[in-house]
């Protein structure tokens, strides 16, 4: 049984509709993946996952510097 199936068969979510079970299973997987990370490690993981999606789908994303973010407020 792969990791995804383990989460999909979690007793706490097994009685939910399939779409909701999938969402909860993904959230449980992410929680287990990141629960012992520091905030810096989580931010780095989020950035790398986002960059992977940007590259995979060829997205054109405008990045702002921290100062630009402050100026926008």
Residue pairs with C-beta under 8 A, 6 or more apart in sequence:
1 9
3 29
4 25
4 29
7 24
7 25
7 26
7 28
7 29
8 21
8 22
8 25
10 24
10 25
10 28
12 24
13 20
13 21
13 24
13 25
13 28
14 21
16 24
33 45
34 41
34 42
34 45
37 45
53 59
54 61
64 72
